[in-house]
């Protein structure tokens, strides 16, 4: 006669601890790919597969374990933004922002898990991308930083896939980017049951790639032989800077402009907020660069801040070769360090070197609605003085590049602590160089032009984003209704 020995509490606790340790290790391991995906310069190919491990773990865990796994993996992944965000905000604000984003990740993972386990159908593959596009759309509309760092921007250098934004905007590309890991995770967790969803996703991805490759065969309309020059010196001319050093920087800019004009540039762009000036000093600067533009017979655009009794304004000034008064544009979307600046609301479109060119400043181009406004007005190219923070140089340049593809215009962007970038209306980088301190960096590139494509993204992109918001709300309502029905 044999008897089964009971498991002692000691061994039961050991088994529990071992399981918890394995879950902890698995969550951290799943967070490492997210770390490489969620930073200011994500690894493009990794974005398509990095969420798969955490999705797979969540689908195979209890609700409580799924929440813990998702929170830890998201925390590991989002920590890649800690150093960058610390440049912009106090540590408490940084931690609050990261906690908010981690909460969004947990919410998306738990809702995806709930839908998949309840319905167990191939259409559930749409849940994960629907929720992320909905969140991205709401963030772009409601937050002062918009959807900065959206995963869609990670594909800015993958030109065939980037062409999706010309038709469906950032929401369309983000949906595709999230659909692929969703299909892979369902296939791993559910086996053959979800093979049709995986096949359909692969077909959609192949179609997007082929369509984009075909579109890239077109040549954007550019001014024949026209060249654009960019000049950037990282040094900021603060009010307390020694006058001799400030004068040396301005003199160097004048030299760079003359050199670029001598090399054939018809337009020269300088960066954002080169100095903060009083009204009298701003007038003197306008006279100097207006005379320089007239003497060289070129267009010059530059950024300064002007402080008067009303407050401070971040301006982009455009000087014409005929000696006309400079065109002034005031920045709309202000960065966190510009809390005391006054925001502008007007748009400036000018015929420059035979093209209709718009003026914007740095963060303005992070917002799709802003880019759409210039596209609707007929802009063929954008002149964008900018100022980045080093760590976000690639992201700042690529978000601006995406605006050009959405609206069919070229982009000329000169950034301090960033990149000097010229891109055409298809997102092809015509020339690019890193900025540097005195004596600075210069770049000469072909003048980008506008495509003849229909502006689908201006209306289809926002429409698709808000349809995803509505679909996500409906999905939440169905889950809530089902839960209430189960209650006695």
Buried (B, 14 or more C-beta within 10 A) or exposed (E): EEEEEEEEEEEEEEEEEEEEEEBEEBBBBBBBBBBBBBBBBBEBEBBBBBBBBBBBBBBBBEEEBBBBBBBBBBBBBBBBBEEBBBEBBEEEEBBEBBBEBBEBBBBBBBBBBBBBEEBEEBEBBBBBBBBBBBBBBBBBBEEEBBBBBBBBBBBBBBBBBBBBBBBBBBBBBBBBBBBBBBBBBBBBBBEEEBBEBBEBBEEBBEEBBEBBEEBBEEEBBBBEEBBBBBBBBBBBBEEEBEEEEBEBBBEBBBBBBBBBBEEEBBBBBBBBBBBBBEEEBBEEBBEEBBEBBBEBEBBBBBBBBBBEEEEBBBBBBBBBBEEEEBBBBBBBBBBEEBEEBEEBEEBBBBEBBEBBBBBBBBBBBBBBEBBBBBBEEEBBBBBBBBBBBBBBBBBBBBBBBBBBBBBBBBBBBBBBBBBBBBBBBBBBBBBBBBBBEEEBBBBBBBBBBBBEBEBBBBEBBBEBBBBBBEBBEEBBEEBEEEEEEEEE
